[in-house]
């Protein structure tokens, strides 16, 4: 797992994991998994956590060790890759499946969701992340 996560990440994960290792056995309870993952900046759903547990054949009332936890965190972080999420959102917006969306549509989404952006911030962010064709199309 060390080849996928930096030593800094592993240390941070270990520190948080240890806080939930109530019996000091090097394990956390499966019911605490979602809390620990969220404390470390991921946003798993209950279904995603259930899937992680199923993959590793861990019962909801069971426990997991740090090595298993690292594997689950890595998988969760891959699922939440912002580039993948942005591309998927753009594909959903591309109604005609031409590989382009209207800049105004994406700008409306960027300025209306999450952290609010002004139109100018949205345009600056768009131009630094995507290829703008004229002022209307984004590829």
C-alpha positions in Angstrom: 0.0 0.0 0.0 3.0 2.3 0.6 3.4 2.7 -3.2 0.0 4.3 -3.5 0.0 6.4 -0.3 2.6 8.8 0.9 4.3 8.3 4.3 2.6 11.5 5.5 -0.8 10.1 4.5 -0.1 6.8 6.2 1.0 8.6 9.4 -2.1 10.7 9.4 -4.3 7.7 8.8 -2.6 5.8 11.6 -3.1 8.7 14.1 -6.8 8.9 13.4 -7.1 5.1 13.3 -5.5 4.9 16.7 -8.0 7.3 18.2 -10.8 4.7 17.4 -8.7 1.7 18.5 -10.5 1.6 21.8 -9.1 -1.8 23.0 -5.6 -0.9 21.8 -5.4 -4.1 19.8 -4.5 -2.5 16.5 -8.1 -2.8 15.3 -11.2 -0.6 15.0 -14.8 -1.7 15.0 -16.5 -1.9 11.6 -19.2 0.4 12.9 -16.6 3.2 13.3 -15.3 2.9 9.8 -17.5 5.5 8.2 -16.6 8.0 11.0 -12.8 7.4 10.6 -13.0 7.7 6.9 -14.9 11.0 7.1 -12.5 12.3 9.7 -9.8 11.8 7.1 -11.5 13.9 4.4 -13.4 11.3 2.4 -17.1 11.2 2.0 -18.2 7.6 1.8 -21.9 6.7 1.8 -23.2 3.9 4.1 -23.5 1.7 1.0 -19.9 2.3 0.0 -18.7 1.4 3.6 -20.9 -1.8 3.4 -19.2 -2.7 0.1 -15.7 -2.1 1.6 -16.6 -4.5 4.4 -18.1 -7.1 2.1 -15.0 -7.1 -0.1 -12.9 -7.9 2.9 -15.5 -10.3 4.4 -15.9 -8.3 7.6 -19.2 -8.4 9.4 -20.8 -5.1 10.4 -20.2 -6.1 14.1 -16.6 -7.2 13.3 -13.2 -5.4 13.5 -10.6 -4.5 10.9 -6.8 -4.0 11.2 -4.8 -1.0 10.0 -3.6 -2.7 6.8 -7.2 -3.5 5.7 -8.2 0.0 6.6 -5.4 1.4 4.4 -6.7 -0.6 1.5 -10.2 0.6 2.1 -9.0 4.3 2.3 -7.0 3.9 -0.9 -10.0 2.5 -2.7 -12.3 5.2 -1.4 -9.9 8.0 -2.4 -9.7 6.6 -5.9 -13.5 6.5 -6.1 -13.7 10.2 -5.0 -11.1 11.4 -7.5 -12.2 15.0 -8.4 -11.1 14.7 -12.1 -13.2 11.6 -12.5 -16.2 13.3 -10.9 -15.8 16.4 -13.0 -15.6 14.4 -16.2 -18.6 12.4 -15.3 -20.6 15.6 -14.5 -19.5 17.1 -17.8 -20.6 13.9 -19.7 -24.0 14.1 -18.0 -24.3 17.7 -19.1 -23.3 16.9 -22.7 -26.8 16.1 -23.8 -25.9 15.6 -27.5 -22.8 13.6 -26.8 -20.6 15.8 -28.9 -17.8 16.1 -26.4 -18.6 19.8 -25.7 -20.9 21.6 -23.2 -21.9 25.2 -23.1 -19.7 27.3 -20.9 -22.8 29.0 -19.6 -24.2 25.6 -18.4 -21.0 24.7 -16.6 -20.6 28.3 -15.2 -24.2 28.0 -13.8 -23.3 24.8 -12.1 -20.0 26.1 -10.7 -21.6 29.3 -9.4 -24.6 27.6 -7.9 -23.2 24.5 -6.2 -20.8 23.9 -3.3 -18.6 26.9 -2.5 -20.2 29.8 -4.2 -18.2 31.4 -7.0 -18.7 34.7 -8.7 -19.0 34.6 -12.5 -15.5 35.9 -12.8 -14.1 33.3 -10.5 -16.0 30.6 -12.4 -14.6 31.8 -15.8 -11.0 32.0 -14.4 -11.3 28.5 -13.0 -12.8 27.2 -16.2 -10.1 28.6 -18.4 -7.4 27.1 -16.2 -8.9 23.6 -16.2 -10.5 23.1 -19.6 -10.1 24.0 -23.2 -12.3 26.9 -24.1 -13.5 27.2 -27.6 -14.7 30.8 -28.2 -16.5 31.8 -25.1 -19.3 29.3 -25.4 -17.9 25.7 -25.7 -15.8 23.7 -23.3 -14.1 20.5 -24.3 
